[in-house]
Amino acid sequence: MTDEGLTFLDWGIIAMYATATVFLGWYFGKRQKSTAEYFTGSGKMNPMLIGVSLVASLLSTITYLSLPGEVTGKGPVYLVQYLAYPFIFLIVGFVLLPVYMKQRVTSAYELLEENLGVGARLLGATMFLLLRLVWMSLLIFAAAKAFSYIAGIDRQYIPIIVVVAGAISLFYASMGGLRAVVITDLMQTILLYGGALMVIIIVSIEMKGFSWFPTEWQENWDKDQPFFPTDLKTRVSWIGTIISVLVWYVATSGGDQVSIQRFMATKDAKAARKSIGLQLIVALIVGVTLGFAGFAMLGYFQANPQLLPEGFSLKTNADDVFPRFIGYHLPTVVAGLVTAGLFAAAMSSMDSGVNSITAVVSSDFVDRFRKTPLSEEQHIRFARILAVVIGVIVIIGSSLIQHVPGNITATTGKTVNLLTVPIFCLFVFALFFKRATPAGVWVGWFCGTTVAASIAFSGPIVTLLATKFGVDPATFGVALETVTDSKTGEEVTRAPDPVSFQWIGPAALVVNLSVGWLVSLLTGRRKGKMEG
């Protein structure tokens, strides 16, 4: 064990991994012949590879840090999310995929235009772009912040870390296309899982067994994590977790270009079903392992509190416990491999986001409205230039993420997942609701998105009303409180969320579909395509 941070050998391992991914991007980039190959691997990729790629893309650094942090600082209830997985497989595999795989598209949002018109297609594509840009900003910020802890680098250098990690991801994603992304995703999933597993093994060796596993509710865990939520502001409950994860996974699989693009890279619906099945199995294994890593670190630092920095709290700083353990309490070489796994998780999501965004911009904006079609060579060149632009936007966006209150789990729900359900609802109206009308779709989208945003930022809204306009927070069932911000470590006064982030997706889904369906009934049967 070491308490001095990363060694020269650890840095060498990280550099070797970064070099390997850049080489893969260059190697596959030489073989690109068409946009079909660049964006969907010509639709003939192995469903097992696609399944692993889906895991790597959707888990990301956000999950890699948030699950251990949630288990360490809040409690184990969030792990019941995996009870939703059988239902996710049935809905996605046997309801969505048979419909989606009937049409082979580069951009998922091409599916919207046939029944809802070009306006719906552009709406879906635009929301996807916003969602994925925020997603990449959050994950690259989380990775950079974690790396600053691992390497003992001052927080002021986080923007530089963001630039370096982003540049590596952008290179191999823009050069090699989807095939390079999927191959590197396999490498990154192995490192990601291996890192969490090594933490458990090392702690078990140090503590001479499994005494780290909690047998009772820990003092630093939230007391209120019931089976059924006692009220809307209950942060996490069993039922709330299962429902929110079910809604998110189905909405992501049925409305997100990252997922649909990978399904389109398989041969048919049966192959795509194998991919989603493998994705869920691997995600379950990795997720449970990450949860146990959280237990292991909690037990280790409770037994060795002197190893924590002064002022470091297992509750307030829970998101930083994992990177702290990696950098200062793992053996040399192991620390380097696990750190590579941390960045592997970030880059696997970064490359997926870049490839999917370039596919959407090329198909839904450039090809759709350009009078003179681009050649295959021009398409690929445009995609690579666009990747650089995306990188600049993500770097700027990452500096804003720290202002969203909550730990990584809550911040993800309030930002990344804000538009997931409204995007999915467009597909539900286009592919499953024959009576949907343009007016119904637009009004439903507006109401659903408004509800999602209102819940996501209910705490800041109440805080603003209380501090600026003298409104009593008790009106909303909450009171202003002084807390330590988990991202900045500063004392701030704000109101807790009167509605938990777990209800963002379910509430948006119910409002969007019900309002859209009702307005569609009132405005008549759909006639032609939605305009403008």
VENZIDA-V43825 format. One record per backbone hydrogen bond with DSSP energy under -0.5 kcal/mol. NH is the residue of the N-H (numbers start at 1). CO is the residue of the C=O. If there is no record, write none. Layout:
NH_CO / NH_CO
This chain:
6_150 / 11_7 / 12_8 / 13_9 / 14_10 / 15_11 / 16_12 / 17_13 / 18_14 / 19_15 / 20_16 / 21_17 / 22_18 / 23_19 / 24_20 / 25_21 / 26_22 / 27_23 / 28_24 / 29_25 / 30_26 / 31_28 / 32_29 / 38_34 / 39_35 / 40_36 / 41_37 / 42_36 / 43_40 / 44_41 / 45_265 / 50_46 / 51_47 / 52_48 / 53_49 / 54_50 / 55_51 / 56_52 / 57_53 / 58_54 / 59_55 / 60_56 / 63_59 / 64_60 / 65_61 / 66_62 / 67_63 / 69_65 / 70_66 / 71_67 / 72_68 / 73_69 / 74_70 / 75_70 / 78_75 / 79_76 / 80_77 / 81_78 / 82_79 / 83_80 / 84_81 / 85_82 / 88_84 / 89_85 / 90_86 / 91_87 / 92_88 / 93_89 / 94_90 / 95_91 / 96_91 / 97_92 / 99_96 / 100_96 / 101_97 / 102_99 / 103_100 / 105_103 / 110_107 / 111_108 / 112_109 / 113_109 / 114_110 / 116_112 / 117_113 / 118_530 / 119_530 / 121_117 / 122_118 / 123_119 / 124_120 / 125_121 / 126_122 / 127_123 / 128_124 / 129_125 / 130_126 / 131_127 / 132_128 / 133_129 / 134_130 / 135_131 / 136_132 / 137_133 / 138_134 / 139_135 / 140_136 / 141_137 / 142_138 / 143_139 / 144_140 / 145_141 / 146_142 / 147_143 / 148_144 / 149_145 / 150_146 / 151_147 / 152_148 / 153_148 / 157_154 / 158_155 / 160_157 / 161_157 / 162_158 / 163_159 / 164_160 / 165_161 / 166_162 / 167_163 / 168_164 / 169_165 / 170_166 / 171_167 / 172_168 / 173_169 / 174_170 / 175_171 / 176_172 / 177_173 / 178_38 / 180_176 / 181_177 / 182_178 / 183_179 / 184_180 / 185_181 / 186_182 / 187_183 / 188_184 / 189_185 / 190_186 / 191_187 / 192_188 / 193_189 / 194_190 / 195_191 / 196_192 / 197_193 / 198_194 / 199_195 / 200_196 / 201_197 / 202_198 / 203_199 / 204_200 / 205_201 / 206_202 / 207_203 / 208_205 / 209_204 / 213_210 / 221_218 / 222_74 / 225_223 / 234_231 / 236_224 / 238_226 / 239_227 / 241_237 / 242_238 / 243_239 / 244_240 / 245_241 / 246_242 / 247_243 / 248_244 / 249_245 / 250_246 / 251_247 / 252_248 / 253_249 / 254_250 / 255_251 / 256_252 / 259_256 / 260_256 / 261_257 / 262_258 / 263_259 / 264_260 / 265_261 / 265_262 / 266_263 / 272_268 / 273_269 / 274_270 / 275_271 / 276_272 / 277_273 / 278_274 / 279_275 / 280_276 / 281_277 / 282_278 / 283_279 / 284_280 / 285_281 / 286_282 / 287_283 / 288_284 / 289_285 / 290_286 / 291_287 / 292_288 / 293_289 / 294_290 / 295_291 / 296_292 / 297_293 / 298_294 / 299_295 / 300_296 / 301_297 / 302_298 / 303_299 / 304_300 / 307_304 / 308_305 / 312_309 / 317_313 / 318_315 / 320_317 / 321_318 / 322_318 / 324_320 / 325_321 / 326_322 / 327_323 / 328_324 / 329_325 / 330_326 / 334_332 / 335_331 / 337_333 / 338_334 / 339_335 / 340_336 / 341_337 / 342_338 / 343_339 / 344_340 / 345_341 / 346_342 / 347_343 / 348_344 / 349_345 / 350_346 / 351_347 / 352_348 / 353_349 / 354_350 / 355_351 / 356_352 / 357_353 / 358_354 / 359_355 / 360_356 / 361_357 / 362_358 / 363_359 / 364_360 / 365_360 / 365_361 / 366_361 / 367_362 / 369_365 / 370_366 / 373_371 / 379_375 / 380_376 / 381_377 / 382_378 / 383_379 / 384_380 / 385_381 / 386_382 / 387_383 / 388_384 / 388_385 / 389_385 / 390_386 / 391_387 / 392_388 / 393_389 / 394_390 / 395_391 / 396_392 / 397_393 / 398_394 / 399_395 / 399_396 / 400_397 / 401_397 / 403_400 / 404_401 / 405_403 / 411_407 / 412_408 / 413_409 / 414_410 / 415_411 / 417_412 / 418_415 / 421_417 / 423_419 / 424_420 / 425_421 / 426_422 / 426_423 / 427_423 / 427_424 / 428_424 / 429_425 / 430_426 / 431_427 / 432_428 / 433_428 / 434_432 / 436_433 / 441_437 / 442_438 / 443_439 / 444_440 / 445_441 / 446_442 / 447_443 / 448_444 / 449_445 / 450_446 / 451_447 / 452_448 / 453_449 / 454_450 / 455_451 / 456_452 / 457_453 / 458_455 / 461_457 / 462_458 / 463_459 / 464_460 / 465_461 / 466_462 / 467_463 / 468_464 / 469_464 / 469_465 / 470_466 / 471_465 / 475_472 / 476_473 / 477_474 / 478_473 / 481_494 / 483_481 / 483_492 / 485_483 / 485_490 / 489_485 / 492_483 / 494_481 / 494_492 / 496_479 / 500_232 / 503_500 / 504_501 / 506_502 / 507_503 / 508_504 / 509_505 / 510_506 / 511_507 / 512_508 / 513_509 / 514_510 / 515_511 / 516_512 / 517_513 / 518_514 / 519_515 / 520_516 / 521_517 / 522_518 / 523_519 / 524_520
